[in-house]
Amino acid sequence: MTPELATLGLMKTPRCSLPDVSEAEVTMGRRKRSLTPQNKWNKRHLSWRVRTFPKDSALLGRDTVRALMYYALKVWSDIAPLNFHEVAGNDADIQIDFTKADHDDGYPFDGPGGTVAHAFFPGERFTAGDTHFDDDEAWTFRSAGEGQWETLPFLFSDLWPKTLLQVNSPTKIP
């Protein structure tokens, strides 16, 4: 497969359900691709926590999920001026959840095959920096088949680039 065909195939895969503009930009009546300062991390050391894990998944256990998140964030910290550390409490900058349907953030999931995940920009909102995976999807690691999603590549390709790289840095996406 040529790189062009691979790129076209990736462009046709489902995206996260959130717009590429922030809530603040929409309420101010502007829709632009650049970000306002309120949507950038105001610190370089960020904490993370997996708050809820996939249910009914024999393919992705708790330790595997935590390890995948650790390694995904390590890739980002290697190329961006950010450091990540896992915490056990509720005060994490990035809360990671596997959840279904309406989960009280204004962006309900739609079941298997539709929206698969979304992440929120940094800011003041209660979901700022959070990442939600649709638990109705079949999340896997090294074994994706028909209708399944490889967790680690998904974090790099669509979900975290627009939220983690909101720093003043000429960083390239891995």
N, C-alpha and C positions, 0 to 999 in steps of 0.2 A: 504494500500500500504506500503510495507517495505521501510525503508530508502534507501536501495540499488536501488530499482526500481525508487524511487523518484529522486535519484541522476542521474541515467541513463536518466530519462526523461528530467531533467534540462540540461544535457550535450548535448542533441539533439536539444535544442531550438536555434533559430538564435542568433548569436553573433554579436558584433559590427563589423564594416567593417575594422577597422584598425588593423594592425599587432601588436603582443605583443612585438615588438622591436621598438626602436625609430628610427627616420629618421637619426640621427647622427650615430647610430651604423651601419646602412645599408650603408651609404656613406663612412664610414671608412672601409668597407669591412668585418665587423664582424657581426655575428648574434648570440647574446647571450641573455640569459634570465635576467641576472643581469643588473642593470642600471648604466650608467655613471653619474657623479655628475651634468652634465648639465641638466639632466632630473629630478632633484629633486627641490622641492620648496625651494627657498633660504630665505624664511620667514615663520613665523608661523601664521600670521594674514592675511587671504585671503578674498578678497571681491568678491561678486557674483552679477549677475544681469540677470534676464530673459529679453532678448532683444526682442525676438519675441515669440508670443503665438500661440497655436493651432488655426487654422482657421477652420471654419465649424464644430466645436465641441460643441455640446450641452452638452456633458458629462464632459467637463473639462474647466471651466471658468478661467479667469485670477487670481482671488483670490485663487482658489483652486491650480492652478499651483504654484504660489508663496509660498503657505503654504506647499505644498508637497516638494518643493526644500528646504525650511527652515528646515523642520523636517528631511529630508534625510541628510542634512549637519550637523544637530544637533547630529544625531547618530554617524557620523564620528568624530565630535569634542569631543564627550564623550569618545571615545576610542583611539584617535590619538592626538598627540601634535599639533593640528591645531585649529584655531578659525576662524569662518566665519561670515561675516556681509554683509547684502544686501546694495547695493548702487544704486543710480538712474542714475549716469553718465556713460559715455562710457569707463571709466578707470577701470572697474572691472577686477580682475584677472581671473575669470571664467565667460564667457559670455555663456548664455544658449539660444539656438534657436530651434524653431520648424520650419523646412524648408523642401523643396521638391527638388527632382532631383539634378541637378548641382547647387550647392550653393557656388561656388568659393573657395573651400578648397582642391580641388584635389581628393575628395572622394564623388562622387555624390551618392545620394540615388537612389534606383531602383524600387520605387513604393511599393504598399502593399504586405506584406508577405515576403519580402527579408530582406535586411539590415534594421534594425529598428532604430539604433542610433549609434553614435560614440563619443568618447571623446579623447582629445589630451593631451599628456604628457606636463608637465611644460617645459619651455625653452624660446628660443628667437623667435621662429616662430610666425607669426601674429595670429595664432590660438592656441597658447600655453595655455593649461588649459581649453579650450572651450569644450562645450558639445552640440552636435547637435542631435535632434530627427527628424525622418522622419515624416513629417506632413501628408504624405499619409497613415500612420498607424492610427488605431483607438485607441487613448490613453484614458484611463479611470482611475477612482479611485473607488474602491470597487464595481465594476460592470462588470468585464471582462467576455465577452462571446466569442464565436467562432470568431477568427480573430481580437480580441482586446487585448491590452496590458495594464496591470496594471502598472502605472507609478512608484510608490514608490518601490515596490519590484525589479523592473528592475534596478533601480539605485544602489541597494545594490548587486545584484547578478552578474552583468557583467560590467556595464558601468563605475562606479567610482572606484572600488577597485584598478585597475591597475594605475590610474592616481592620485588619492588623497593620496594614501599611499606611495608615493615616498618621504619618510622622513626617517631619521635615527632612527627608532623605531621598536621594536619587536611587532608590532601591529597585532592583528588578525582581519580578516574580519568578520563583523557581519553576 
